[in-house]
């Protein structure tokens, strides 16, 4: 089992920045990728960014390319999402996700609200 704990959400003005953190614990050696998803009210959950542990390749949603950066601190078993130039349409609950060979794990979510 893997436990994920997110932090760093909050309220920010349009154009501002936030950094989300996701700390993993438990069977972390089973994890091969981690990422961030978001879900706005009335919308489906969507991928924001993802990082593959083997090689460090990353993937971003088109809507956040050039504004968001996903990174990893191996020593702290933590993945970050640096969000810059935030827009009101970035408002959502952001969920941390971890993928292992046979399982997918989710954090509890953290609210990000961007005011115009």
Buried (B, 14 or more C-beta within 10 A) or exposed (E): EBEBBBBBBEEBEEEBEBBBBBBBEBBBEBBEBBBBBBBBEEEEBEBBBBBBBEEEEBBBBEEBEEBBBBBBEEEEBBBBBBBBEBBEEBBBBBBBBBBBEEEEBBBEBBEBBBEE
